[in-house]
Amino acid sequence: MTAQDIAITVDRHVATIEIRRPPYNFFDTGLIRQIAECAPLGRLATRATLRAGLADRVLAATDHETAEQTRLRSTEDFREGVRATEERRPANFVGR
């Protein structure tokens, strides 16, 4: 994989990365070397763009997940899942 196999486009403040050919090995040292040779300020700017708002997005996702899990705890399926686990049998979920 080479740098030409990756396309980065920026629309306003959102960067989109397209991998045109997936690497055989995600730790492709040739690609890592090419990225390392890029201009350091460009690398830092790209990293900042990609990570912008990351902490807020993680917090929002975990808050959403907590709310969903709390809601689902009151369902028949939750109770069936707990019983099935205790009885070491496959669960019979009904969607309620």
C-alpha positions as CSV (number, residue, x, y, z in Angstrom):
1,M,0.0,0.0,0.0
2,T,1.3,3.5,-0.9
3,A,0.1,7.0,0.0
4,Q,-1.6,7.0,-3.5
5,D,-3.9,4.2,-2.2
6,I,-5.5,6.6,0.3
7,A,-7.6,9.7,-0.5
8,I,-8.3,12.4,2.0
9,T,-10.9,15.0,1.2
10,V,-12.0,17.8,3.5
11,D,-15.5,19.4,3.3
12,R,-15.7,22.3,5.7
13,H,-14.2,20.9,8.8
14,V,-14.9,17.2,8.2
15,A,-12.2,15.0,6.7
16,T,-13.1,11.8,4.9
17,I,-10.5,9.1,4.3
18,E,-11.0,6.6,1.6
19,I,-8.8,3.6,1.5
20,R,-8.7,2.6,-2.2
21,R,-6.9,-0.7,-1.6
22,P,-6.9,-2.2,1.9
23,P,-3.4,-3.1,3.2
24,Y,-2.4,-6.7,3.5
25,N,-1.0,-5.8,6.9
26,F,-2.4,-2.8,8.8
27,F,1.1,-2.3,10.2
28,D,2.5,-1.8,6.7
29,T,5.9,-0.3,7.5
30,G,6.2,1.2,4.0
31,L,3.0,3.2,4.5
32,I,4.0,4.2,8.0
33,R,7.3,5.4,6.6
34,Q,5.5,7.4,3.9
35,I,3.2,9.0,6.5
36,A,6.2,9.8,8.7
37,E,8.0,11.6,5.9
38,C,5.0,14.0,5.4
39,A,5.3,17.5,6.5
40,P,5.0,17.5,10.3
41,L,2.6,20.5,10.5
42,G,0.3,18.8,7.9
43,R,0.4,15.6,9.9
44,L,-0.5,17.5,13.1
45,A,-3.3,19.4,11.3
46,T,-4.8,16.2,9.9
47,R,-4.6,14.5,13.2
48,A,-6.3,17.4,14.9
49,T,-9.0,17.4,12.2
50,L,-9.7,13.7,12.6
51,R,-9.7,13.9,16.4
52,A,-11.8,17.1,16.7
53,G,-14.7,16.5,19.1
54,L,-13.7,12.9,19.7
55,A,-14.1,13.2,23.5
56,D,-17.5,14.7,23.1
57,R,-18.6,12.0,20.6
58,V,-17.3,9.3,23.0
59,L,-19.2,10.8,25.9
60,A,-22.4,11.2,23.8
61,A,-22.1,7.6,22.7
62,T,-21.6,6.2,26.2
63,D,-24.5,8.3,27.5
64,H,-26.7,6.9,24.8
65,E,-25.6,3.4,25.5
66,T,-26.3,3.8,29.2
67,A,-29.8,5.1,28.5
68,E,-30.5,2.2,26.1
69,Q,-29.2,-0.4,28.6
70,T,-31.3,1.1,31.4
71,R,-34.4,1.0,29.2
72,L,-33.7,-2.6,28.1
73,R,-33.3,-3.8,31.7
74,S,-37.1,-3.6,32.1
75,T,-37.9,-5.9,29.2
76,E,-39.0,-9.5,29.1
77,D,-36.0,-10.3,26.9
78,F,-33.6,-9.0,29.5
79,R,-35.2,-11.2,32.2
80,E,-35.1,-14.2,29.8
81,G,-31.5,-13.5,29.0
82,V,-30.5,-13.5,32.7
83,R,-32.6,-16.7,33.3
84,A,-31.1,-18.5,30.3
85,T,-27.6,-17.6,31.5
86,E,-28.3,-18.8,35.0
87,E,-29.8,-22.0,33.6
88,R,-27.0,-22.4,31.0
89,R,-29.3,-22.7,28.1
90,P,-30.0,-20.8,24.9
91,A,-32.2,-17.8,25.4
92,N,-35.7,-17.7,23.9
93,F,-36.1,-14.0,23.0
94,V,-39.5,-12.7,22.0
95,G,-38.7,-9.0,21.3
96,R,-40.5,-7.6,24.3
